[in-house]
Amino acid sequence: MTSIKIKFRPSAVKGKEGVLYFQITHQRVTRQIATTHRVYAHEWLAAQQCVVTYKGGHDRRQYLDNVTTMLDGEHRLLSHVISRYELCAMPYTADVVVNEYRRLHVCHTLMTFMQSVIQHLVQNGQHCTARNYQSALRSFMRFRGGADMPVNMLDALVVQAFEAWLKRQGVCRNTSSFYMRILRAVYNRAVDSGITGQCHPFARVYTGNDTTRKRAVDIVIIKTLKQTDLSARPQLDLARDLFMLSFYLRGMSFVDLAHLRKSNLCNGYLRYTRSKTGQKLCIKWEQPMQRIVEKYAAQTKTCDWLLPILHDNPTEQTYHCVQMRMGLYLKKVARMAGIQGNLTFYTARHSWATIAHDNHAPISVISEALGHDSERTTQIYLRSIQTAEVDKTNANILAML
């Protein structure tokens, strides 16, 4: 049987805070684990092994609350280490417990562990996912008032309180669900790493997807965008042209549009690999597409890019900044064109699909055009679809403009 006690060591200097530490005893061998938590002698109840309820200033009370939370999490981590050895009937010593605890303690706080996950995503080139994880972490730390916490303290009560806080902040249900799914993924990684046991803290919060408001615009608005004179605003003109080109190219995503090279265009067809799914797509090159490329030919004359979006050797940060800037320009374009609501590059994709459907294009044709490959139904349609049917549908849509 192994015992865990929390002890207080007063400072040798009068009036200074003392240090809290864990005392581990196994088979009459005692070891100590120092913590970083410091409290005054009158703030520690030795018999109960806990911090007293402080009735002083807000900052000190918040500090002591955080010490209590951290101690509780560290105690749980120690208990978890010991229980793993005992459940497996593995022989162990007090030193083994201390060493395993210290190994796990390096990354056992939520912020530290999540930042290590984010770093791993960046190293794997998953920059967009890393940004999403960083956004979820920032939101959770705002909820916590900046105070970190042990991963094994992420229980159902904390998760439900975070969900309620997000709702009070006016965060929509899908965004809240998105953050919950990210935290759940991080928590599951911690479980797999042995940092905490599986307590299923996300069982009672919403992690689904609500049907979002329709983001497509009709063909009249697409025509309005095309005809709006933006010659006096070159940056807005470029953003509008890129939106139109995205629409012409069956709703091509901005990331794929930005990374198109001249070599992608050959023998009257544009061939590229969709970055999101890795699927290879082929689109017949039409006159409206060519006119936009020719419009910016002078700007791309000395580079390999098909469009003047990126420069040579762009970094992920550079691309992200360009994407954000173009998104802001599109919002200005929408206002100048008198269009109600938000306008994004996703609007071009959604609008192409909606207009194609309204013009009786088979769902299988639309699925092939958009490069869907994750839905089982879409995969069934993709087995029999012919590229010519997709090109015909696209040509018919462009002829309407």
C-alpha positions as CSV (number, residue, x, y, z in Angstrom):
1,M,0.0,0.0,0.0
2,T,1.3,3.4,-1.0
3,S,0.4,6.6,0.8
4,I,0.4,10.1,-0.5
5,K,0.5,13.1,1.8
6,I,0.7,16.8,1.1
7,K,3.1,18.6,3.5
8,F,4.1,22.2,4.2
9,R,7.7,23.2,4.8
10,P,7.9,26.7,6.3
11,S,10.5,29.2,5.1
12,A,13.6,29.7,7.1
13,V,13.1,33.5,6.6
14,K,10.4,34.9,8.9
15,G,7.5,36.4,7.0
16,K,8.2,34.5,3.8
17,E,6.0,31.9,2.1
18,G,6.7,28.2,2.7
19,V,6.8,25.4,0.1
20,L,4.2,22.6,-0.4
21,Y,5.5,19.1,-1.2
22,F,4.2,15.6,-1.7
23,Q,5.4,12.8,0.6
24,I,5.3,9.3,-1.0
25,T,5.6,6.2,1.2
26,H,5.8,2.7,-0.2
27,Q,7.1,-0.3,1.7
28,R,8.4,1.9,4.5
29,V,10.5,3.9,2.0
30,T,9.6,7.7,1.9
31,R,10.4,10.1,-0.9
32,Q,9.5,13.7,-1.5
33,I,8.3,15.6,-4.5
34,A,8.6,19.4,-4.3
35,T,6.0,21.6,-5.9
36,T,6.2,25.2,-7.1
37,H,3.3,26.2,-4.8
38,R,4.1,28.6,-2.0
39,V,1.7,29.7,0.8
40,Y,2.0,31.3,4.2
41,A,1.9,29.2,7.3
42,H,-1.6,30.6,8.3
43,E,-2.9,29.6,4.8
44,W,-2.3,25.9,5.3
45,L,-4.3,23.4,7.3
46,A,-2.0,20.5,8.1
47,A,-4.6,18.2,9.5
48,Q,-6.9,18.5,6.4
49,Q,-3.9,18.8,4.0
50,C,-5.5,21.8,2.2
51,V,-5.3,25.5,1.7
52,V,-7.6,27.5,4.0
53,T,-10.4,29.6,2.5
54,Y,-8.8,33.0,2.3
55,K,-11.0,36.0,3.0
56,G,-8.6,38.7,1.9
57,G,-8.1,40.4,-1.4
58,H,-9.3,39.1,-4.7
59,D,-5.9,38.5,-6.2
60,R,-4.7,36.4,-3.2
61,R,-7.9,34.4,-3.1
62,Q,-7.7,33.7,-6.8
63,Y,-4.0,32.6,-6.3
64,L,-5.0,30.2,-3.5
65,D,-7.9,28.8,-5.5
66,N,-5.5,28.1,-8.3
67,V,-3.0,26.4,-5.9
68,T,-5.9,24.2,-4.6
69,T,-6.8,23.2,-8.2
70,M,-3.2,22.4,-9.1
71,L,-2.6,20.4,-6.0
72,D,-5.7,18.4,-6.6
73,G,-4.7,17.7,-10.2
74,E,-1.1,16.7,-9.1
75,H,-2.5,14.4,-6.4
76,R,-4.7,12.8,-9.0
77,L,-1.7,12.3,-11.3
78,L,0.2,10.6,-8.5
79,S,-2.7,8.4,-7.7
80,H,-3.1,7.5,-11.3
81,V,0.6,6.5,-11.6
82,I,0.3,4.3,-8.5
83,S,-2.9,2.7,-9.6
84,R,-1.5,1.8,-13.0
85,Y,1.3,-0.2,-11.3
86,E,-1.1,-1.8,-8.8
87,L,-3.8,-2.8,-11.3
88,C,-1.1,-4.5,-13.4
89,A,0.3,-6.2,-10.4
90,M,3.7,-4.8,-11.3
91,P,6.4,-4.5,-8.6
92,Y,7.5,-0.9,-8.1
93,T,9.3,1.3,-5.6
94,A,8.8,4.8,-4.3
95,D,11.6,5.9,-6.6
96,V,9.8,4.4,-9.6
97,V,6.6,6.3,-8.7
98,V,8.5,9.6,-8.3
99,N,10.4,9.2,-11.6
100,E,7.2,8.3,-13.6
101,Y,5.3,11.2,-12.0
102,R,8.1,13.7,-12.9
103,R,8.1,12.3,-16.5
104,L,4.3,12.9,-16.8
105,H,4.3,16.1,-14.8
106,V,6.4,17.9,-17.5
107,C,3.4,18.0,-19.8
108,H,0.5,17.3,-17.5
109,T,-1.1,20.8,-17.5
110,L,-3.7,21.4,-20.2
111,M,-1.9,24.5,-21.6
112,T,1.5,22.8,-21.8
113,F,0.1,19.6,-23.2
114,M,-2.1,21.3,-25.8
115,Q,0.8,23.5,-26.9
116,S,2.9,20.4,-27.5
117,V,0.1,19.0,-29.6
118,I,-0.1,22.3,-31.6
119,Q,3.7,22.2,-32.1
120,H,3.4,18.6,-33.4
121,L,0.7,19.7,-35.8
122,V,2.9,22.5,-37.1
123,Q,5.8,20.1,-37.6
124,N,3.5,17.9,-39.6
125,G,2.5,20.8,-41.9
126,Q,-1.1,20.9,-40.5
127,H,-1.0,24.7,-40.0
128,C,-4.7,25.3,-40.4
129,T,-5.5,22.6,-37.8
130,A,-2.9,24.1,-35.5
131,R,-4.5,27.5,-35.7
132,N,-7.9,26.0,-34.8
133,Y,-6.3,24.3,-31.8
134,Q,-4.6,27.6,-30.8
135,S,-8.0,29.4,-31.0
136,A,-9.7,26.8,-28.8
137,L,-6.9,27.0,-26.3
138,R,-7.1,30.9,-26.2
139,S,-10.8,30.7,-25.6
140,F,-10.5,28.1,-22.8
141,M,-7.7,30.2,-21.1
142,R,-10.0,33.3,-21.2
143,F,-12.7,31.2,-19.6
144,R,-10.1,30.2,-16.9
145,G,-9.0,33.7,-16.3
146,G,-5.5,32.8,-17.6
147,A,-5.1,30.1,-14.9
148,D,-3.7,26.8,-16.2
149,M,-5.0,23.5,-14.9
150,P,-3.9,19.8,-14.8
151,V,-5.3,17.7,-17.7
152,N,-6.8,15.3,-15.3
153,M,-8.8,18.1,-13.7
154,L,-10.7,18.5,-17.0
155,D,-13.9,16.8,-15.8
156,A,-17.5,17.0,-16.8
157,L,-18.2,20.0,-14.5
158,V,-15.4,22.1,-16.0
159,V,-16.4,21.2,-19.5
160,Q,-20.0,22.0,-18.9
161,A,-19.0,25.3,-17.3
162,F,-16.9,26.2,-20.3
163,E,-19.8,25.5,-22.6
164,A,-22.1,27.7,-20.5
165,W,-19.5,30.5,-20.6
166,L,-19.2,30.3,-24.3
167,K,-23.0,30.7,-24.6
168,R,-22.9,33.8,-22.4
169,Q,-20.2,35.2,-24.6
170,G,-22.5,35.0,-27.6
171,V,-20.5,32.2,-29.3
172,C,-22.7,30.2,-31.7
173,R,-23.5,26.6,-31.0
174,N,-21.4,25.3,-33.9
175,T,-18.3,27.2,-32.7
176,S,-18.8,26.0,-29.2
177,S,-19.1,22.4,-30.5
178,F,-16.0,22.9,-32.6
179,Y,-14.0,23.9,-29.5
180,M,-15.4,21.0,-27.5
181,R,-14.3,18.5,-30.2
182,I,-10.8,20.0,-30.2
183,L,-10.6,19.8,-26.4
184,R,-11.9,16.2,-26.6
185,A,-9.3,15.3,-29.1
186,V,-6.5,16.7,-26.9
187,Y,-8.0,15.0,-23.8
188,N,-8.0,11.7,-25.6
189,R,-4.4,12.2,-26.6
190,A,-3.6,12.7,-22.9
191,V,-5.4,9.5,-22.1
192,D,-3.4,7.6,-24.7
193,S,-0.2,9.1,-23.3
194,G,-1.1,7.9,-19.8
195,I,-1.3,11.4,-18.3
196,T,-4.9,10.8,-17.2
197,G,-7.6,8.2,-17.0
198,Q,-10.6,8.2,-19.3
199,C,-13.6,9.8,-17.5
200,H,-15.6,10.8,-20.6
201,P,-16.0,14.5,-19.5
202,F,-17.6,15.5,-22.9
203,A,-20.5,13.1,-22.7
204,R,-23.0,15.9,-21.6
205,V,-21.9,18.8,-23.9
206,Y,-22.9,19.4,-27.5
207,T,-20.3,18.2,-30.0
208,G,-22.5,17.9,-33.1
209,N,-23.1,20.2,-36.1
210,D,-26.2,22.3,-36.5
211,T,-27.4,23.0,-40.0
212,T,-25.9,26.4,-40.9
213,R,-27.7,29.3,-42.6
214,K,-27.5,29.0,-46.4
215,R,-24.5,30.8,-47.7
216,A,-25.1,30.6,-51.4
217,V,-26.1,33.6,-53.5
218,D,-28.2,33.4,-56.7
219,I,-27.1,34.0,-60.3
220,V,-28.4,37.6,-60.2
221,I,-25.9,38.5,-57.4
222,I,-23.1,36.7,-59.2
223,K,-23.8,38.8,-62.3
224,T,-23.9,42.0,-60.2
225,L,-20.5,41.2,-58.8
226,K,-19.1,40.5,-62.3
227,Q,-20.4,43.9,-63.6
228,T,-19.4,46.1,-60.6
229,D,-16.8,48.6,-61.7
230,L,-13.8,48.3,-59.3
231,S,-11.1,49.7,-61.6
232,A,-10.4,52.5,-59.2
233,R,-9.7,50.1,-56.4
234,P,-7.2,47.5,-57.7
235,Q,-7.0,45.5,-54.5
236,L,-10.8,45.1,-54.4
237,D,-10.8,44.4,-58.1
238,L,-8.4,41.5,-57.6
239,A,-10.5,40.1,-54.8
240,R,-13.6,40.2,-56.9
241,D,-11.8,38.6,-59.9
242,L,-10.5,35.8,-57.6
243,F,-14.0,35.2,-56.3
244,M,-15.3,35.0,-59.9
245,L,-12.5,32.7,-60.9
246,S,-13.3,30.5,-57.9
247,F,-16.9,30.4,-59.1
248,Y,-15.9,29.7,-62.7
249,L,-13.7,26.8,-61.5
250,R,-16.6,25.1,-59.8
251,G,-16.0,26.6,-56.4
252,M,-12.3,26.1,-56.1
253,S,-11.1,26.9,-52.6
254,F,-8.9,29.9,-52.0
255,V,-5.9,27.7,-50.9
256,D,-6.0,25.8,-54.2
257,L,-6.5,29.0,-56.2
258,A,-3.6,30.7,-54.5
259,H,-1.2,27.8,-55.2
260,L,-2.1,27.3,-58.9
261,R,1.0,27.4,-61.2
262,K,1.2,28.0,-64.9
263,S,2.1,24.3,-65.3
264,N,-1.3,23.4,-64.0
265,L,-2.8,24.7,-67.2
266,C,-2.1,22.5,-70.2
267,N,-3.9,21.6,-73.5
268,G,-7.1,23.4,-72.6
269,Y,-7.5,21.8,-69.1
270,L,-6.6,22.9,-65.6
271,R,-5.4,20.0,-63.6
272,Y,-4.6,20.3,-59.8
273,T,-4.7,18.3,-56.6
274,R,-7.3,19.4,-54.0
275,S,-5.4,20.3,-50.9
276,K,-8.1,19.3,-48.5
277,T,-8.6,15.7,-49.8
278,G,-5.7,15.1,-52.1
279,Q,-8.1,14.3,-54.9
280,K,-6.9,15.1,-58.5
281,L,-9.3,17.3,-60.4
282,C,-9.5,18.3,-64.1
283,I,-11.4,21.3,-65.3
284,K,-12.0,22.4,-68.9
285,W,-10.5,25.9,-69.4
286,E,-13.2,28.4,-70.5
287,Q,-12.9,31.9,-71.9
288,P,-14.1,33.7,-68.7
289,M,-11.3,32.0,-66.8
290,Q,-8.7,33.0,-69.5
291,R,-9.8,36.7,-69.4
292,I,-9.0,36.9,-65.7
293,V,-5.6,35.3,-66.1
294,E,-4.7,37.6,-69.0
295,K,-5.8,40.6,-67.0
296,Y,-3.0,39.9,-64.5
297,A,-0.5,38.5,-66.9
298,A,1.9,41.4,-66.5
299,Q,2.0,40.8,-62.7
300,T,2.8,37.1,-63.1
301,K,5.2,37.4,-66.1
302,T,8.4,36.7,-64.2
303,C,7.1,34.0,-61.8
304,D,5.5,30.5,-62.0
305,W,2.3,31.4,-60.3
306,L,-0.8,31.5,-62.5
307,L,-2.3,34.4,-60.4
308,P,-0.8,37.3,-58.5
309,I,-1.7,36.1,-55.0
310,L,1.6,34.7,-53.5
311,H,5.3,35.6,-54.1
312,D,8.2,33.2,-54.4
313,N,8.8,30.8,-51.5
314,P,5.7,31.9,-49.4
315,T,5.6,30.8,-45.8
316,E,2.5,29.5,-44.1
317,Q,2.2,32.8,-42.2
318,T,2.5,34.7,-45.5
319,Y,-0.3,32.7,-47.1
320,H,-2.5,33.1,-44.0
321,C,-2.1,36.9,-44.1
322,V,-3.0,37.1,-47.8
323,Q,-6.1,34.9,-47.1
324,M,-7.2,37.2,-44.3
325,R,-6.6,40.3,-46.4
326,M,-8.6,38.9,-49.4
327,G,-11.4,38.0,-47.1
328,L,-11.6,41.6,-45.8
329,Y,-11.5,42.9,-49.4
330,L,-14.4,40.7,-50.3
331,K,-16.5,42.2,-47.5
332,K,-15.8,45.6,-48.9
333,V,-16.7,44.4,-52.4
334,A,-20.0,43.1,-51.2
335,R,-20.8,46.5,-49.6
336,M,-19.9,48.4,-52.8
337,A,-22.0,46.1,-54.9
338,G,-25.0,46.5,-52.5
339,I,-25.0,42.8,-51.5
340,Q,-26.6,42.0,-48.2
341,G,-24.8,39.5,-45.9
342,N,-21.3,38.1,-45.8
343,L,-19.3,37.2,-49.0
344,T,-16.5,34.7,-48.8
345,F,-14.7,32.4,-51.1
346,Y,-16.8,29.6,-49.7
347,T,-19.8,31.5,-51.0
348,A,-18.5,31.0,-54.5
349,R,-18.3,27.2,-53.9
350,H,-21.7,26.9,-52.3
351,S,-23.3,29.1,-54.9
352,W,-21.9,27.1,-57.8
353,A,-23.3,23.9,-56.3
354,T,-26.7,25.5,-55.6
355,I,-27.0,27.0,-59.1
356,A,-26.0,23.8,-60.7
357,H,-28.6,21.9,-58.6
358,D,-31.3,24.5,-59.5
359,N,-30.5,23.9,-63.2
360,H,-31.2,20.2,-62.7
361,A,-27.6,19.0,-62.8
362,P,-27.4,15.4,-61.3
363,I,-26.1,15.3,-57.7
364,S,-23.4,12.9,-59.0
365,V,-22.2,15.6,-61.4
366,I,-22.1,18.2,-58.7
367,S,-20.3,15.8,-56.3
368,E,-17.6,15.2,-59.0
369,A,-17.3,18.9,-59.7
370,L,-16.7,19.8,-56.1
371,G,-14.2,17.1,-55.5
372,H,-16.1,15.4,-52.7
373,D,-14.6,12.2,-51.6
374,S,-15.4,11.8,-47.9
375,E,-19.1,10.9,-48.1
376,R,-20.1,7.4,-48.9
377,T,-23.0,8.4,-51.2
378,T,-20.6,10.7,-53.1
379,Q,-18.2,7.9,-53.6
380,I,-20.9,5.7,-55.1
381,Y,-21.7,8.4,-57.6
382,L,-18.1,9.1,-58.5
383,R,-17.6,5.5,-59.8
384,S,-19.8,6.1,-62.8
385,I,-19.5,9.9,-63.5
386,Q,-17.9,11.1,-66.7
387,T,-15.7,14.2,-66.7
388,A,-17.4,15.5,-69.9
389,E,-20.7,15.8,-68.0
390,V,-19.1,18.0,-65.4
391,D,-17.4,20.2,-68.0
392,K,-20.8,20.5,-69.8
393,T,-22.5,21.6,-66.6
394,N,-19.8,24.2,-65.9
395,A,-20.0,25.6,-69.4
396,N,-23.8,25.9,-69.2
397,I,-23.5,27.9,-65.9
398,L,-20.8,30.2,-67.3
399,A,-23.0,30.9,-70.4
400,M,-25.7,32.3,-68.1
401,L,-23.4,35.2,-67.1
